[in-house]
């Protein structure tokens, strides 16, 4: 169980909860009056405390002798957990100010006079002068100087800084009464009444940051520090090498997978090679890639020399083939009724638990209708024998042909048939030994109807 909050925390939470009711009464105009006048100005303020640092931006314009001041944006950040000096926190507030100024100017997309106010004389000294300061100060000053104009930075006393309120805790009733979002009164005055005080930087703090940099530059590393630095460098190099190795390994696995997929695609049966009825040898893309056409009768038609002779003719009919590819190319489909089966057609005989590229070719010998008169099963001859298969397990080749000629196939030793003594008819059995009965219609055999 978690620990119970102390009395001080409970009191603070209760006060914060009670102030939420006051927030409901807060009302202020969301419309910022940004006139198209040429004297539009952007005033950005910032301040810092031990708890937070903040920045706030107001627009100021004069139209028909009337000064309009509107709140444009405000940002607040909690100070880091690690203890930081107030001048450094003020510098963080200046950096937040510079980023907000850049985003507002980019959003307005117009020429605008910008004035950036700060009540930290030390931070202004770091920004305006090129001091050799610590890394912390130098990195932030570099970004501020690159994103803003140094001449736009001005000094404002803390009592006249509107960013003092968001950088410190303020009770809700006090915030509502202050009407802080309307800006301070001196912004509505003429420029000659604006703050003109010169900043007096804290030379001790400036020298402290400079001394810190000198100490770092002149410090001699100990043996322990050198060893630790070497370990860090070795660890970084190992991490980089490991990352490159993993990328190389993944690349190798990807190339291997692509080659495997390519091999599977190139070994898929497109159609059968020979017109010899017992020669059920599939033709695959791999045959053309490896120029391995075998010794069948029509192999000379597929030889490279003969193929080159037809290349020009194929190029001429390329456009026509594209239009007719949908009609002439029957892609393998697992949907029922995709194509009507006919006797003598060469098909792929589907088998469960086996990849499609390993399915054997078969030729339909006979089709058997069901009770509704529609053909649903077929007797098929493969290289290993004859079997009975449902039509939904027979699939067309990618480049199949419409064979409707009479089939005269010699019996194979592997044919699983059994002679019936009476009637001279032949019974057909499946591989499991079940007899296939011919369908009857109205109690009459289909043979008796013919």
C-alpha positions as CSV (number, residue, x, y, z in Angstrom):
1,X,0.0,0.0,0.0
2,X,1.2,3.5,-0.8
3,X,2.2,5.9,1.9
4,X,-0.3,8.5,3.1
5,X,0.5,12.1,2.0
6,X,1.7,14.4,4.8
7,X,-0.4,17.1,6.2
8,X,1.4,19.7,4.2
9,X,0.7,18.0,0.9
10,X,-3.0,17.3,1.9
11,X,-3.4,21.0,2.7
12,X,-1.9,22.0,-0.6
13,X,-4.1,19.7,-2.6
14,X,-7.2,20.9,-0.8
15,X,-6.4,24.5,-1.5
16,X,-5.7,23.7,-5.2
17,X,-9.1,21.8,-5.4
18,X,-10.9,24.7,-3.8
19,X,-9.4,27.2,-6.3
20,X,-10.8,25.2,-9.2
21,X,-14.2,26.8,-8.5
22,X,-12.7,30.2,-9.0
23,X,-11.2,29.2,-12.4
24,X,-14.7,28.7,-13.7
25,X,-15.3,32.4,-13.3
26,X,-12.3,33.2,-15.5
27,X,-13.2,35.0,-18.8
28,X,-10.9,36.7,-21.2
29,X,-11.1,37.4,-25.0
30,X,-9.6,34.7,-27.2
31,X,-9.5,37.1,-30.2
32,X,-6.1,38.8,-30.6
33,X,-6.5,42.1,-32.4
34,X,-3.6,41.9,-34.9
35,X,-4.1,44.8,-37.2
36,X,-2.5,45.0,-40.7
37,X,-0.8,48.2,-39.7
38,X,2.9,48.6,-40.4
39,X,3.7,49.4,-36.7
40,X,2.7,46.0,-35.4
41,X,5.1,44.9,-32.6
42,X,5.8,41.7,-30.8
43,X,6.8,42.0,-27.1
44,X,8.1,38.8,-25.5
45,X,8.9,38.6,-21.8
46,X,10.4,35.9,-19.6
47,X,11.3,35.2,-16.0
48,X,12.5,32.4,-13.8
49,X,12.2,31.3,-10.2
50,X,13.5,28.2,-8.3
51,X,10.3,26.3,-9.2
52,X,9.6,27.3,-12.8
53,X,10.5,29.6,-15.7
54,X,8.1,31.1,-18.1
55,X,7.7,33.3,-21.2
56,X,4.7,35.3,-22.4
57,X,4.2,37.2,-25.7
58,X,1.9,40.2,-26.4
59,X,1.1,41.9,-29.7
60,X,1.0,45.8,-29.7
61,X,-0.4,47.9,-32.5
62,X,-1.7,51.4,-32.9
63,X,-4.7,52.2,-35.0
64,X,-6.4,55.6,-35.2
65,X,-4.3,56.7,-32.2
66,X,-5.6,53.8,-30.0
67,X,-3.0,51.3,-28.7
68,X,-4.2,47.6,-28.8
69,X,-2.4,45.0,-26.6
70,X,-3.3,41.4,-26.9
71,X,-2.0,38.2,-25.4
72,X,-0.7,35.8,-28.1
73,X,1.0,32.9,-26.3
74,X,2.5,31.9,-23.0
75,X,4.6,28.9,-21.9
76,X,5.8,27.6,-18.5
77,X,8.4,25.0,-17.7
78,X,9.2,23.3,-14.4
79,X,12.8,23.7,-13.3
80,X,15.0,20.6,-13.5
81,X,15.3,18.4,-10.4
82,X,19.0,19.0,-10.4
83,X,19.8,22.2,-8.5
84,X,20.7,25.0,-11.0
85,X,21.7,28.6,-10.2
86,X,19.2,31.4,-10.8
87,X,21.3,32.9,-13.7
88,X,21.3,29.6,-15.5
89,X,17.5,29.3,-15.0
90,X,17.2,32.8,-16.4
91,X,19.2,31.7,-19.4
92,X,16.8,28.7,-19.8
93,X,13.9,31.2,-19.8
94,X,15.7,33.3,-22.5
95,X,16.0,30.1,-24.6
96,X,12.3,29.4,-24.2
97,X,11.6,33.0,-25.2
98,X,13.7,32.7,-28.3
99,X,11.9,29.6,-29.4
100,X,8.5,31.1,-28.8
101,X,9.4,34.2,-30.7
102,X,10.6,32.1,-33.7
103,X,7.3,30.1,-33.8
104,X,5.1,33.2,-33.5
105,X,7.0,35.1,-36.3
106,X,6.7,32.0,-38.5
107,X,3.0,31.7,-37.8
108,X,2.2,35.4,-38.6
109,X,4.2,35.2,-41.8
110,X,4.7,38.9,-42.0
111,X,7.2,41.6,-41.2
112,X,7.0,42.5,-37.5
113,X,9.1,44.5,-35.1
114,X,10.2,42.3,-32.2
115,X,11.4,43.3,-28.8
116,X,12.5,40.6,-26.3
117,X,12.6,41.7,-22.7
118,X,14.5,40.2,-19.8
119,X,15.1,41.2,-16.2
120,X,18.3,39.2,-15.9
121,X,21.4,41.4,-16.5
122,X,23.7,38.3,-16.3
123,X,21.8,36.4,-19.0
124,X,21.7,39.5,-21.2
125,X,25.5,39.8,-20.8
126,X,26.0,36.3,-21.9
127,X,23.8,36.8,-25.0
128,X,25.2,40.2,-26.0
129,X,28.9,39.5,-25.5
130,X,31.0,36.6,-26.7
131,X,32.3,35.2,-23.4
132,X,34.2,32.0,-23.2
133,X,31.7,30.4,-20.8
134,X,30.9,26.9,-19.7
135,X,29.5,24.3,-22.0
136,X,26.0,24.7,-20.5
137,X,25.9,28.5,-21.1
138,X,27.7,28.4,-24.5
139,X,25.3,25.8,-26.1
140,X,22.2,27.8,-25.1
141,X,23.7,31.2,-26.0
142,X,24.6,29.8,-29.4
143,X,21.0,28.7,-30.1
144,X,19.6,32.1,-28.9
145,X,22.0,34.1,-31.0
146,X,21.3,32.0,-34.1
147,X,17.5,32.3,-33.9
148,X,17.1,35.9,-32.7
149,X,18.7,39.3,-33.3
150,X,20.9,40.5,-30.5
151,X,19.7,44.0,-30.9
152,X,16.1,42.9,-30.1
153,X,17.0,42.0,-26.5
154,X,16.2,44.7,-23.9
155,X,16.3,45.0,-20.2
156,X,13.1,45.4,-18.1
157,X,13.0,45.7,-14.2
158,X,11.5,42.8,-12.4
159,X,8.6,44.9,-11.1
160,X,7.6,45.7,-14.7
161,X,7.9,42.2,-16.1
162,X,4.6,40.5,-16.8
163,X,6.3,37.1,-16.9
164,X,7.0,37.3,-13.2
165,X,3.5,36.0,-12.4
166,X,3.5,32.7,-14.4
167,X,7.0,31.8,-13.1
168,X,5.8,31.9,-9.5
169,X,2.8,30.4,-7.8
170,X,-0.4,32.6,-8.0
171,X,-3.7,31.9,-6.3
172,X,-6.7,31.8,-8.7
173,X,-8.6,34.7,-7.1
174,X,-5.4,36.8,-7.3
175,X,-4.9,35.8,-10.9
176,X,-8.4,36.8,-11.9
177,X,-8.2,40.2,-10.3
178,X,-4.9,40.9,-11.9
179,X,-6.3,40.7,-15.4
180,X,-2.8,39.7,-16.4
181,X,-3.7,38.7,-19.9
182,X,-4.4,42.3,-20.8
183,X,-0.7,43.2,-20.3
184,X,0.9,45.9,-18.2
185,X,-0.1,49.5,-18.5
186,X,3.3,50.8,-19.7
187,X,2.9,48.8,-22.9
188,X,0.0,51.1,-23.8
189,X,2.2,54.2,-23.3
190,X,4.4,55.7,-25.9
191,X,7.9,54.3,-26.5
192,X,9.6,57.2,-24.6
193,X,7.9,56.0,-21.4
194,X,9.2,52.4,-21.7
195,X,11.9,51.1,-19.4
196,X,15.3,52.7,-20.2
197,X,17.5,51.3,-17.5
198,X,20.8,49.8,-18.4
199,X,21.5,46.3,-17.2
200,X,24.3,45.8,-14.6
201,X,25.6,42.3,-15.0
202,X,26.8,40.2,-12.1
203,X,30.5,40.1,-12.9
204,X,31.1,37.5,-10.3
205,X,28.7,35.1,-11.9
206,X,30.1,35.8,-15.4
207,X,33.6,35.1,-14.2
208,X,32.4,32.0,-12.5
209,X,31.1,30.5,-15.7
210,X,34.3,31.6,-17.5
211,X,36.5,30.0,-14.8
212,X,34.6,26.8,-15.0
213,X,35.4,26.5,-18.7
214,X,39.0,27.2,-18.0
215,X,39.2,24.6,-15.3
216,X,37.7,22.0,-17.7
217,X,40.1,22.9,-20.5
218,X,43.2,22.9,-18.2
219,X,42.3,19.8,-16.2
220,X,44.5,16.7,-16.5
221,X,42.7,13.4,-16.7
222,X,43.5,10.8,-14.1
223,X,44.4,7.2,-15.1
224,X,41.0,6.0,-13.8
225,X,39.2,8.6,-16.0
226,X,41.2,7.5,-19.1
227,X,40.3,3.9,-18.5
228,X,36.6,4.7,-18.0
229,X,36.6,6.8,-21.2
230,X,38.2,3.9,-23.1
231,X,35.5,1.6,-21.8
232,X,32.8,4.0,-22.9
233,X,34.4,4.3,-26.4
234,X,34.7,0.6,-26.8
235,X,31.1,0.1,-25.7
236,X,29.9,2.7,-28.3
237,X,32.0,1.0,-31.0
238,X,30.6,-2.4,-30.1
239,X,27.1,-1.1,-30.1
240,X,27.7,0.4,-33.6
241,X,29.2,-2.8,-34.9
242,X,26.4,-4.9,-33.4
243,X,23.8,-2.7,-35.1
244,X,25.6,-2.9,-38.5
245,X,25.9,-6.7,-38.0
246,X,22.2,-7.1,-37.2
247,X,21.3,-5.0,-40.3
248,X,23.6,-7.2,-42.4
249,X,22.1,-10.4,-40.9
250,X,18.6,-9.1,-41.6
251,X,19.6,-8.2,-45.2
252,X,20.9,-11.7,-45.7
253,X,17.8,-13.3,-44.3
254,X,15.6,-11.1,-46.5
255,X,17.6,-12.0,-49.6
256,X,17.4,-15.7,-48.7
257,X,13.6,-15.4,-48.2
258,X,13.2,-13.7,-51.6
259,X,15.2,-16.4,-53.3
260,X,13.1,-19.0,-51.6
261,X,9.9,-17.3,-52.7
262,X,11.3,-16.9,-56.2
263,X,12.1,-20.7,-56.4
264,X,8.6,-21.6,-55.3
265,X,7.0,-19.3,-57.9
266,X,9.3,-20.6,-60.6
267,X,8.4,-24.2,-59.9
268,X,4.6,-23.8,-60.0
269,X,3.0,-25.8,-62.8
270,X,1.7,-23.6,-65.6
271,X,0.4,-26.4,-68.0
272,X,1.4,-29.8,-69.2
273,X,4.2,-30.2,-71.7
274,X,3.3,-33.0,-74.1
275,X,0.1,-33.8,-75.9
276,X,0.7,-37.5,-75.2
277,X,-2.2,-38.5,-73.1
278,X,-0.1,-40.6,-70.6
279,X,2.7,-38.0,-70.4
280,X,1.5,-35.9,-67.5
281,X,4.7,-33.8,-67.0
282,X,4.1,-30.1,-65.9
283,X,5.8,-27.2,-67.5
284,X,7.1,-24.6,-65.1
285,X,8.9,-21.2,-65.4
286,X,12.1,-23.0,-64.1
287,X,12.3,-25.0,-67.3
288,X,12.7,-21.8,-69.3
289,X,15.2,-20.3,-66.8
290,X,17.5,-23.4,-66.8
291,X,16.9,-24.3,-70.5
292,X,16.1,-27.8,-69.2
293,X,13.4,-29.0,-71.7
294,X,14.0,-32.7,-71.3
295,X,13.6,-35.2,-74.1
296,X,9.9,-35.1,-74.9
297,X,8.7,-34.9,-78.5
298,X,7.9,-31.2,-78.4
299,X,11.2,-30.1,-76.7
300,X,12.5,-28.5,-79.9
301,X,9.6,-26.1,-79.8
302,X,10.8,-24.8,-76.5
303,X,14.5,-24.7,-77.3
304,X,16.3,-21.3,-77.0
305,X,17.1,-21.1,-80.7
306,X,13.5,-21.7,-81.7
307,X,12.2,-19.4,-79.0
308,X,14.3,-16.5,-80.4
309,X,12.7,-17.0,-83.8
310,X,9.3,-16.3,-82.4
311,X,10.5,-13.4,-80.2
312,X,9.6,-10.7,-82.8
313,X,6.2,-12.2,-83.3
314,X,5.5,-12.3,-79.6
315,X,6.5,-8.6,-79.3
316,X,4.0,-7.7,-82.0
317,X,1.2,-9.6,-80.2
318,X,2.2,-8.3,-76.8
319,X,-0.5,-5.7,-76.6
320,X,-3.2,-8.2,-77.7
321,X,-2.0,-10.7,-75.1
322,X,-2.4,-8.2,-72.3
323,X,-6.0,-7.5,-73.3
324,X,-6.8,-11.2,-73.6
325,X,-4.8,-12.4,-70.6
326,X,-7.8,-12.2,-68.3
327,X,-9.8,-14.5,-70.6
328,X,-7.0,-16.9,-71.7
329,X,-5.1,-17.2,-68.4
330,X,-6.9,-19.1,-65.8
331,X,-5.3,-18.3,-62.4
332,X,-5.6,-20.9,-59.8
333,X,-8.7,-20.2,-57.7
334,X,-10.0,-22.0,-54.7
335,X,-13.6,-20.7,-55.3
336,X,-16.3,-23.2,-56.4
337,X,-17.7,-23.0,-59.9
338,X,-14.8,-21.0,-61.2
339,X,-14.6,-23.1,-64.4
340,X,-16.6,-26.0,-65.8
341,X,-14.7,-29.2,-65.9
342,X,-14.7,-31.5,-69.0
343,X,-13.6,-35.0,-69.6
344,X,-10.0,-35.1,-70.9
345,X,-9.0,-31.8,-69.1
346,X,-5.6,-31.8,-67.3
347,X,-5.9,-30.4,-63.8
348,X,-4.1,-30.1,-60.5
349,X,-5.3,-32.6,-57.9
350,X,-5.4,-30.9,-54.6
351,X,-4.1,-32.7,-51.5
352,X,-4.5,-31.6,-47.9
353,X,-1.3,-30.9,-46.0
354,X,0.8,-30.5,-49.2
355,X,1.9,-27.4,-50.9
356,X,0.3,-26.5,-54.3
357,X,3.6,-26.9,-56.2
358,X,3.7,-30.6,-55.2
359,X,0.2,-31.4,-56.3
360,X,0.3,-34.0,-59.1
361,X,-1.2,-33.5,-62.5
362,X,-4.2,-35.5,-63.4
363,X,-6.5,-36.0,-66.4
364,X,-10.3,-36.2,-65.9
365,X,-11.6,-39.5,-67.3
366,X,-15.2,-39.3,-66.3
367,X,-17.6,-36.9,-64.6
368,X,-20.4,-38.1,-62.3
369,X,-23.6,-36.0,-61.8
370,X,-25.4,-35.7,-58.4
371,X,-29.1,-36.0,-57.7
372,X,-29.6,-32.5,-59.0
373,X,-28.0,-33.4,-62.3
374,X,-25.0,-31.3,-61.7
375,X,-21.5,-32.9,-62.0
376,X,-19.8,-32.9,-58.6
377,X,-17.2,-35.7,-58.7
378,X,-14.8,-37.0,-61.3
379,X,-12.6,-40.0,-61.9
380,X,-9.0,-38.7,-62.4
381,X,-5.9,-40.5,-63.7
382,X,-2.5,-39.4,-62.3
383,X,0.9,-40.9,-62.6
384,X,0.2,-43.3,-59.7
385,X,-3.3,-44.5,-60.7
386,X,-6.9,-43.6,-60.9
387,X,-8.8,-41.9,-58.1
388,X,-12.2,-40.3,-57.5
389,X,-12.1,-36.7,-56.4
390,X,-14.7,-34.0,-55.8
391,X,-14.6,-31.2,-58.5
392,X,-13.9,-28.6,-55.8
393,X,-10.5,-30.4,-55.2
394,X,-9.5,-30.2,-58.9
395,X,-7.9,-26.9,-60.0
396,X,-7.2,-25.5,-63.4
397,X,-3.7,-24.9,-64.6
398,X,-2.5,-21.3,-65.0
399,X,-2.3,-21.9,-68.8
400,X,-4.9,-24.6,-69.2
401,X,-6.5,-25.7,-72.4
402,X,-10.1,-26.5,-73.2
403,X,-9.9,-30.2,-74.0
404,X,-13.2,-31.8,-75.1
405,X,-11.9,-34.6,-77.4
406,X,-12.7,-38.2,-76.8
407,X,-10.3,-39.7,-74.3
408,X,-8.7,-43.1,-75.0
409,X,-6.4,-43.9,-72.2
410,X,-4.7,-47.2,-71.6
411,X,-5.1,-48.7,-68.2
412,X,-2.3,-48.3,-65.8
413,X,-1.1,-50.9,-63.4
414,X,-1.8,-48.5,-60.5
415,X,-5.5,-48.2,-61.4
416,X,-7.6,-49.1,-58.4
417,X,-10.6,-50.8,-60.1
418,X,-12.5,-54.0,-59.5
419,X,-14.3,-56.0,-62.1
420,X,-18.0,-56.8,-61.4
421,X,-18.9,-60.4,-62.5
422,X,-22.5,-59.5,-63.4
423,X,-23.3,-56.9,-66.0
424,X,-19.7,-56.4,-67.0
425,X,-19.6,-53.0,-65.4
426,X,-16.6,-51.8,-63.5
427,X,-16.8,-50.6,-59.9
428,X,-14.6,-47.8,-58.7
429,X,-13.0,-47.7,-55.2
430,X,-11.3,-44.9,-53.4
431,X,-7.9,-45.2,-51.8
432,X,-9.5,-46.1,-48.5
433,X,-11.5,-48.9,-50.1
434,X,-14.9,-47.3,-50.2
435,X,-17.0,-48.2,-53.3
436,X,-18.2,-45.3,-55.4
437,X,-21.8,-45.7,-56.2
438,X,-23.2,-44.1,-59.3
439,X,-26.0,-41.6,-58.4
440,X,-29.5,-42.5,-59.1
441,X,-32.4,-40.3,-60.0
442,X,-35.9,-41.3,-58.8
443,X,-34.7,-44.7,-57.9
444,X,-33.5,-45.4,-61.5
445,X,-29.8,-45.7,-62.4
446,X,-28.4,-43.0,-64.7
447,X,-27.2,-45.7,-67.0
448,X,-30.8,-46.9,-67.5
449,X,-31.9,-43.4,-68.6
450,X,-29.4,-43.2,-71.4
